[in-house]
Amino acid sequence: MSVDEIVAGLKQQLAELSEGKIEAGAIEGSGHLFDYGYVDSLSAVMFLAHIEERFGVHIDDMDLVEKYTTLDAIARHIAESQ
């Protein structure tokens, strides 16, 4: 799976988690997940659970805040881990 395909899937998941507040097409892959309001503390936990279930890649909570702060960074990490 390519990085672009992973990003597209992650955008879709964030849109679903937002319960209609954000559309997948409005999410920027390079946008900071928390600063752009794509996730909050509760949705971040659900998002990380989805990543682990879907891709088999574990990302620590703090890594989402400090290291993998964009969908692009998460997708690259997932691609490298598979």
N, CA, C and O atoms as a printed pandas DataFrame, in Angstrom:
     atom_number atom_name residue_name chain_id  residue_number  x_coord  y_coord  z_coord
0              1         N          MET        A               1    0.844   -1.166    0.000
1              2        CA          MET        A               1    0.000    0.000    0.000
2              3         C          MET        A               1    0.902    1.246    0.000
3              4         O          MET        A               1    1.858    1.332    0.771
4              5         N          SER        A               2    0.584    2.197   -0.866
5              6        CA          SER        A               2    1.409    3.401   -0.973
6              7         C          SER        A               2    1.071    4.390    0.139
7              8         O          SER        A               2    0.030    4.290    0.787
8              9         N          VAL        A               3    1.966    5.337    0.342
9             10        CA          VAL        A               3    1.749    6.377    1.345
10            11         C          VAL        A               3    0.475    7.156    1.020
11            12         O          VAL        A               3   -0.303    7.470    1.922
12            13         N          ASP        A               4    0.255    7.468   -0.248
13            14        CA          ASP        A               4   -0.954    8.207   -0.647
14            15         C          ASP        A               4   -2.224    7.425   -0.338
15            16         O          ASP        A               4   -3.220    8.003    0.097
16            17         N          GLU        A               5   -2.195    6.122   -0.560
17            18        CA          GLU        A               5   -3.357    5.282   -0.249
18            19         C          GLU        A               5   -3.616    5.235    1.257
19            20         O          GLU        A               5   -4.761    5.256    1.707
20            21         N          ILE        A               6   -2.537    5.171    2.014
21            22        CA          ILE        A               6   -2.668    5.155    3.471
22            23         C          ILE        A               6   -3.248    6.478    3.952
23            24         O          ILE        A               6   -4.148    6.493    4.792
24            25         N          VAL        A               7   -2.736    7.591    3.424
25            26        CA          VAL        A               7   -3.256    8.912    3.801
26            27         C          VAL        A               7   -4.749    9.004    3.486
27            28         O          VAL        A               7   -5.525    9.504    4.300
28            29         N          ALA        A               8   -5.149    8.528    2.319
29            30        CA          ALA        A               8   -6.568    8.569    1.935
30            31         C          ALA        A               8   -7.421    7.779    2.926
31            32         O          ALA        A               8   -8.501    8.227    3.312
32            33         N          GLY        A               9   -6.945    6.621    3.331
33            34        CA          GLY        A               9   -7.673    5.815    4.309
34            35         C          GLY        A               9   -7.740    6.477    5.674
35            36         O          GLY        A               9   -8.763    6.408    6.355
36            37         N          LEU        A              10   -6.646    7.120    6.074
37            38        CA          LEU        A              10   -6.624    7.820    7.355
38            39         C          LEU        A              10   -7.562    9.027    7.332
39            40         O          LEU        A              10   -8.230    9.314    8.325
40            41         N          LYS        A              11   -7.613    9.726    6.210
41            42        CA          LYS        A              11   -8.541   10.856    6.080
42            43         C          LYS        A              11   -9.977   10.380    6.234
43            44         O          LYS        A              11  -10.781   11.013    6.918
44            45         N          GLN        A              12  -10.290    9.273    5.601
45            46        CA          GLN        A              12  -11.637    8.723    5.697
46            47         C          GLN        A              12  -11.968    8.357    7.139
47            48         O          GLN        A              12  -13.076    8.614    7.610
48            49         N          GLN        A              13  -11.020    7.763    7.831
49            50        CA          GLN        A              13  -11.241    7.385    9.226
50            51         C          GLN        A              13  -11.471    8.621   10.090
51            52         O          GLN        A              13  -12.361    8.620   10.941
52            53         N          LEU        A              14  -10.683    9.674    9.884
53            54        CA          LEU        A              14  -10.882   10.900   10.659
54            55         C          LEU        A              14  -12.252   11.510   10.376
55            56         O          LEU        A              14  -12.912   12.015   11.285
56            57         N          ALA        A              15  -12.673   11.463    9.124
57            58        CA          ALA        A              15  -13.998   11.986    8.773
58            59         C          ALA        A              15  -15.081   11.207    9.503
59            60         O          ALA        A              15  -16.040   11.798    9.999
60            61         N          GLU        A              16  -14.941    9.891    9.573
61            62        CA          GLU        A              16  -15.916    9.069   10.284
62            63         C          GLU        A              16  -15.908    9.366   11.784
63            64         O          GLU        A              16  -16.963    9.428   12.416
64            65         N          LEU        A              17  -14.723    9.547   12.341
65            66        CA          LEU        A              17  -14.619    9.852   13.770
66            67         C          LEU        A              17  -15.232   11.209   14.105
67            68         O          LEU        A              17  -15.709   11.418   15.220
68            69         N          SER        A              18  -15.221   12.129   13.141
69            70        CA          SER        A              18  -15.759   13.473   13.395
70            71         C          SER        A              18  -17.278   13.507   13.379
71            72         O          SER        A              18  -17.883   14.526   13.713
72            73         N          GLU        A              19  -17.896   12.398   12.991
73            74        CA          GLU        A              19  -19.353   12.284   12.924
74            75         C          GLU        A              19  -19.976   13.401   12.088
75            76         O          GLU        A              19  -20.947   14.038   12.498
76            77         N          GLY        A              20  -19.399   13.622   10.919
77            78        CA          GLY        A              20  -19.950   14.587    9.978
78            79         C          GLY        A              20  -19.445   16.013   10.117
79            80         O          GLY        A              20  -19.845   16.879    9.339
80            81         N          LYS        A              21  -18.585   16.281   11.077
81            82        CA          LYS        A              21  -18.071   17.634   11.270
82            83         C          LYS        A              21  -16.970   17.980   10.271
83            84         O          LYS        A              21  -16.789   19.146    9.918
84            85         N          ILE        A              22  -16.243   16.975    9.821
85            86        CA          ILE        A              22  -15.142   17.178    8.878
86            87         C          ILE        A              22  -15.319   16.198    7.726
87            88         O          ILE        A              22  -15.592   15.019    7.948
88            89         N          GLU        A              23  -15.165   16.679    6.507
89            90        CA          GLU        A              23  -15.206   15.806    5.340
90            91         C          GLU        A              23  -13.785   15.383    4.996
91            92         O          GLU        A              23  -12.839   16.153    5.162
92            93         N          ALA        A              24  -13.644   14.155    4.518
93            94        CA          ALA        A              24  -12.313   13.621    4.189
94            95         C          ALA        A              24  -11.564   14.542    3.228
95            96         O          ALA        A              24  -10.359   14.745    3.382
96            97         N          GLY        A              25  -12.259   15.098    2.245
97            98        CA          GLY        A              25  -11.620   15.976    1.264
98            99         C          GLY        A              25  -11.112   17.280    1.842
99           100         O          GLY        A              25  -10.276   17.944    1.229
100          101         N          ALA        A              26  -11.604   17.656    3.011
101          102        CA          ALA        A              26  -11.172   18.901    3.645
102          103         C          ALA        A              26   -9.956   18.716    4.553
103          104         O          ALA        A              26   -9.421   19.690    5.082
104          105         N          ILE        A              27   -9.528   17.491    4.730
105          106        CA          ILE        A              27   -8.405   17.200    5.620
106          107         C          ILE        A              27   -7.107   17.267    4.840
107          108         O          ILE        A              27   -6.958   16.620    3.803
108          109         N          GLU        A              28   -6.168   18.055    5.346
109          110        CA          GLU        A              28   -4.851   18.186    4.722
110          111         C          GLU        A              28   -3.893   17.165    5.333
111          112         O          GLU        A              28   -3.780   17.060    6.554
112          113         N          GLY        A              29   -3.216   16.424    4.482
113          114        CA          GLY        A              29   -2.266   15.425    4.965
114          115         C          GLY        A              29   -1.120   16.026    5.742
115          116         O          GLY        A              29   -0.543   15.372    6.611
116          117         N          SER        A              30   -0.780   17.283    5.433
117          118        CA          SER        A              30    0.331   17.942    6.109
118          119         C          SER        A              30   -0.126   18.802    7.287
119          120         O          SER        A              30    0.694   19.437    7.950
120          121         N          GLY        A              31   -1.438   18.821    7.548
121          122        CA          GLY        A              31   -1.956   19.616    8.652
122          123         C          GLY        A              31   -1.746   18.935    9.994
123          124         O          GLY        A              31   -1.945   17.728   10.132
124          125         N          HIS        A              32   -1.340   19.725   10.978
125          126        CA          HIS        A              32   -1.121   19.197   12.333
126          127         C          HIS        A              32   -2.450   18.690   12.876
127          128         O          HIS        A              32   -3.435   19.426   12.909
128          129         N          LEU        A              33   -2.473   17.441   13.297
129          130        CA          LEU        A              33   -3.717   16.786   13.711
130          131         C          LEU        A              33   -4.460   17.541   14.812
131          132         O          LEU        A              33   -5.682   17.679   14.752
132          133         N          PHE        A              34   -3.740   18.023   15.804
133          134        CA          PHE        A              34   -4.380   18.719   16.915
134          135         C          PHE        A              34   -4.596   20.194   16.602
135          136         O          PHE        A              34   -5.660   20.737   16.901
136          137         N          ASP        A              35   -3.602   20.851   16.004
137          138        CA          ASP        A              35   -3.719   22.273   15.712
138          139         C          ASP        A              35   -4.836   22.565   14.714
139          140         O          ASP        A              35   -5.497   23.598   14.816
140          141         N          TYR        A              36   -5.054   21.671   13.755
141          142        CA          TYR        A              36   -6.098   21.861   12.750
142          143         C          TYR        A              36   -7.458   21.352   13.229
143          144         O          TYR        A              36   -8.464   21.501   12.536
144          145         N          GLY        A              37   -7.479   20.757   14.410
145          146        CA          GLY        A              37   -8.739   20.282   14.984
146          147         C          GLY        A              37   -9.236   18.971   14.411
147          148         O          GLY        A              37  -10.413   18.639   14.549
148          149         N          TYR        A              38   -8.353   18.223   13.768
149          150        CA          TYR        A              38   -8.760   16.937   13.202
150          151         C          TYR        A              38   -9.017   15.892   14.278
151          152         O          TYR        A              38   -9.849   15.002   14.101
152          153         N          VAL        A              39   -8.304   16.000   15.390
153          154        CA          VAL        A              39   -8.507   15.092   16.520
154          155         C          VAL        A              39   -8.473   15.875   17.822
155          156         O          VAL        A              39   -7.877   16.948   17.915
156          157         N          ASP        A              40   -9.127   15.308   18.820
157          158        CA          ASP        A              40   -8.995   15.784   20.190
158          159         C          ASP        A              40   -8.524   14.587   21.007
159          160         O          ASP        A              40   -8.226   13.533   20.444
160          161         N          SER        A              41   -8.455   14.734   22.298
161          162        CA          SER        A              41   -7.886   13.648   23.095
162          163         C          SER        A              41   -8.686   12.349   22.976
163          164         O          SER        A              41   -8.097   11.269   22.934
164          165         N          LEU        A              42  -10.003   12.436   22.923
165          166        CA          LEU        A              42  -10.818   11.232   22.815
166          167         C          LEU        A              42  -10.723   10.603   21.425
167          168         O          LEU        A              42  -10.516    9.396   21.302
168          169         N          SER        A              43  -10.872   11.404   20.397
169          170        CA          SER        A              43  -10.819   10.838   19.045
170          171         C          SER        A              43   -9.415   10.348   18.706
171          172         O          SER        A              43   -9.260    9.443   17.887
172          173         N          ALA        A              44   -8.391   10.932   19.323
173          174        CA          ALA        A              44   -7.021   10.474   19.080
174          175         C          ALA        A              44   -6.848    9.025   19.530
175          176         O          ALA        A              44   -6.191    8.236   18.850
176          177         N          VAL        A              45   -7.433    8.677   20.667
177          178        CA          VAL        A              45   -7.339    7.308   21.175
178          179         C          VAL        A              45   -8.029    6.347   20.207
179          180         O          VAL        A              45   -7.500    5.278   19.901
180          181         N          MET        A              46   -9.204    6.731   19.731
181          182        CA          MET        A              46   -9.930    5.884   18.782
182          183         C          MET        A              46   -9.176    5.800   17.453
183          184         O          MET        A              46   -9.153    4.745   16.819
184          185         N          PHE        A              47   -8.567    6.897   17.035
185          186        CA          PHE        A              47   -7.791    6.921   15.794
186          187         C          PHE        A              47   -6.592    5.990   15.891
187          188         O          PHE        A              47   -6.306    5.244   14.954
188          189         N          LEU        A              48   -5.892    6.027   17.013
189          190        CA          LEU        A              48   -4.738    5.140   17.207
190          191         C          LEU        A              48   -5.166    3.673   17.244
191          192         O          LEU        A              48   -4.453    2.809   16.735
192          193         N          ALA        A              49   -6.310    3.388   17.836
193          194        CA          ALA        A              49   -6.822    2.017   17.856
194          195         C          ALA        A              49   -7.131    1.545   16.441
195          196         O          ALA        A              49   -6.866    0.394   16.094
196          197         N          HIS        A              50   -7.692    2.433   15.624
197          198        CA          HIS        A              50   -7.975    2.102   14.223
198          199         C          HIS        A              50   -6.683    1.790   13.477
199          200         O          HIS        A              50   -6.627    0.818   12.725
200          201         N          ILE        A              51   -5.657    2.590   13.671
201          202        CA          ILE        A              51   -4.377    2.378   12.992
202          203         C          ILE        A              51   -3.809    1.012   13.360
203          204         O          ILE        A              51   -3.349    0.263   12.499
204          205         N          GLU        A              52   -3.848    0.707   14.639
205          206        CA          GLU        A              52   -3.299   -0.583   15.075
206          207         C          GLU        A              52   -4.117   -1.746   14.509
207          208         O          GLU        A              52   -3.550   -2.742   14.061
208          209         N          GLU        A              53   -5.431   -1.623   14.528
209          210        CA          GLU        A              53   -6.289   -2.690   14.011
210          211         C          GLU        A              53   -6.153   -2.838   12.497
211          212         O          GLU        A              53   -6.033   -3.954   11.990
212          213         N          ARG        A              54   -6.172   -1.741   11.791
213          214        CA          ARG        A              54   -6.174   -1.765   10.318
214          215         C          ARG        A              54   -4.806   -2.100    9.728
215          216         O          ARG        A              54   -4.702   -2.862    8.767
216          217         N          PHE        A              55   -3.751   -1.518   10.321
217          218        CA          PHE        A              55   -2.425   -1.643    9.726
218          219         C          PHE        A              55   -1.462   -2.488   10.557
219          220         O          PHE        A              55   -0.368   -2.804   10.090
220          221         N          GLY        A              56   -1.845   -2.858   11.771
221          222        CA          GLY        A              56   -0.974   -3.653   12.622
222          223         C          GLY        A              56    0.231   -2.887   13.123
223          224         O          GLY        A              56    1.258   -3.479   13.453
224          225         N          VAL        A              57    0.108   -1.571   13.181
225          226        CA          VAL        A              57    1.211   -0.712   13.625
226          227         C          VAL        A              57    0.768    0.021   14.888
227          228         O          VAL        A              57   -0.260    0.698   14.895
228          229         N          HIS        A              58    1.548   -0.118   15.945
229          230        CA          HIS        A              58    1.245    0.572   17.201
230          231         C          HIS        A              58    1.967    1.913   17.226
231          232         O          HIS        A              58    3.160    1.996   16.934
232          233         N          ILE        A              59    1.235    2.952   17.576
233          234        CA          ILE        A              59    1.815    4.283   17.766
234          235         C          ILE        A              59    1.444    4.718   19.174
235          236         O          ILE        A              59    0.266    4.739   19.531
236          237         N          ASP        A              60    2.440    5.063   19.971
237          238        CA          ASP        A              60    2.183    5.526   21.333
238          239         C          ASP        A              60    1.458    6.862   21.312
239          240         O          ASP        A              60    1.598    7.651   20.378
240          241         N          ASP        A              61    0.684    7.096   22.358
241          242        CA          ASP        A              61   -0.059    8.355   22.472
242          243         C          ASP        A              61    0.870    9.562   22.347
243          244         O          ASP        A              61    0.570   10.509   21.620
244          245         N          MET        A              62    1.979    9.524   23.046
245          246        CA          MET        A              62    2.900   10.670   23.026
246          247         C          MET        A              62    3.546   10.865   21.659
247          248         O          MET        A              62    3.862   11.993   21.281
248          249         N          ASP        A              63    3.745    9.782   20.915
249          250        CA          ASP        A              63    4.298    9.919   19.562
250          251         C          ASP        A              63    3.325   10.663   18.654
251          252         O          ASP        A              63    3.753   11.383   17.751
252          253         N          LEU        A              64    2.031   10.501   18.878
253          254        CA          LEU        A              64    1.045   11.227   18.080
254          255         C          LEU        A              64    1.124   12.723   18.365
255          256         O          LEU        A              64    0.855   13.542   17.486
256          257         N          VAL        A              65    1.489   13.072   19.578
257          258        CA          VAL        A              65    1.579   14.472   19.982
258          259         C          VAL        A              65    2.924   15.085   19.582
259          260         O          VAL        A              65    2.997   16.263   19.233
260          261         N          GLU        A              66    3.981   14.281   19.636
261          262        CA          GLU        A              66    5.325   14.822   19.460
262          263         C          GLU        A              66    6.012   14.449   18.146
263          264         O          GLU        A              66    6.791   15.238   17.611
264          265         N          LYS        A              67    5.732   13.263   17.626
265          266        CA          LYS        A              67    6.513   12.751   16.499
266          267         C          LYS        A              67    5.700   12.624   15.213
267          268         O          LYS        A              67    6.130   13.102   14.163
268          269         N          TYR        A              68    4.553   12.000   15.279
269          270        CA          TYR        A              68    3.713   11.764   14.104
270          271         C          TYR        A              68    2.496   12.681   14.169
271          272         O          TYR        A              68    1.380   12.230   14.429
272          273         N          THR        A              69    2.719   13.952   13.934
273          274        CA          THR        A              69    1.681   14.961   14.148
274          275         C          THR        A              69    0.842   15.256   12.914
275          276         O          THR        A              69   -0.097   16.049   12.984
276          277         N          THR        A              70    1.164   14.634   11.791
277          278        CA          THR        A              70    0.393   14.822   10.562
278          279         C          THR        A              70    0.048   13.456    9.971
279          280         O          THR        A              70    0.682   12.451   10.294
280          281         N          LEU        A              71   -0.959   13.432    9.107
281          282        CA          LEU        A              71   -1.301   12.172    8.440
282          283         C          LEU        A              71   -0.167   11.712    7.538
283          284         O          LEU        A              71    0.081   10.513    7.411
284          285         N          ASP        A              72    0.521   12.660    6.912
285          286        CA          ASP        A              72    1.658   12.293    6.058
286          287         C          ASP        A              72    2.722   11.545    6.861
287          288         O          ASP        A              72    3.244   10.528    6.406
288          289         N          ALA        A              73    3.039   12.046    8.047
289          290        CA          ALA        A              73    4.061   11.408    8.889
290          291         C          ALA        A              73    3.592   10.033    9.365
291          292         O          ALA        A              73    4.373    9.081    9.386
292          293         N          ILE        A              74    2.332    9.929    9.743
293          294        CA          ILE        A              74    1.787    8.643   10.181
294          295         C          ILE        A              74    1.828    7.641    9.027
295          296         O          ILE        A              74    2.225    6.491    9.212
296          297         N          ALA        A              75    1.417    8.080    7.842
297          298        CA          ALA        A              75    1.393    7.189    6.676
298          299         C          ALA        A              75    2.796    6.702    6.315
299          300         O          ALA        A              75    2.979    5.530    5.985
300          301         N          ARG        A              76    3.782    7.590    6.375
301          302        CA          ARG        A              76    5.160    7.167    6.093
302          303         C          ARG        A              76    5.617    6.126    7.118
303          304         O          ARG        A              76    6.260    5.139    6.762
304          305         N          HIS        A              77    5.283    6.351    8.382
305          306        CA          HIS        A              77    5.642    5.404    9.436
306          307         C          HIS        A              77    4.978    4.044    9.198
307          308         O          HIS        A              77    5.613    2.998    9.333
308          309         N          ILE        A              78    3.698    4.078    8.844
309          310        CA          ILE        A              78    2.990    2.821    8.566
310          311         C          ILE        A              78    3.615    2.098    7.378
311          312         O          ILE        A              78    3.841    0.889    7.442
312          313         N          ALA        A              79    3.896    2.824    6.291
313          314        CA          ALA        A              79    4.486    2.234    5.102
314          315         C          ALA        A              79    5.844    1.609    5.397
315          316         O          ALA        A              79    6.158    0.529    4.898
316          317         N          GLU        A              80    6.641    2.286    6.204
317          318        CA          GLU        A              80    7.968    1.774    6.559
318          319         C          GLU        A              80    7.882    0.563    7.490
319          320         O          GLU        A              80    8.788   -0.269    7.516
320          321         N          SER        A              81    6.810    0.469    8.238
321          322        CA          SER        A              81    6.645   -0.614    9.212
322          323         C          SER        A              81    6.076   -1.885    8.606
323          324         O          SER        A              81    6.098   -2.941    9.238
324          325         N          GLN        A              82    5.564   -1.789    7.382
325          326        CA          GLN        A              82    4.936   -2.975    6.762
326          327         C          GLN        A              82    5.891   -3.716    5.874
327          328         O          GLN        A              82    5.522   -4.730    5.281
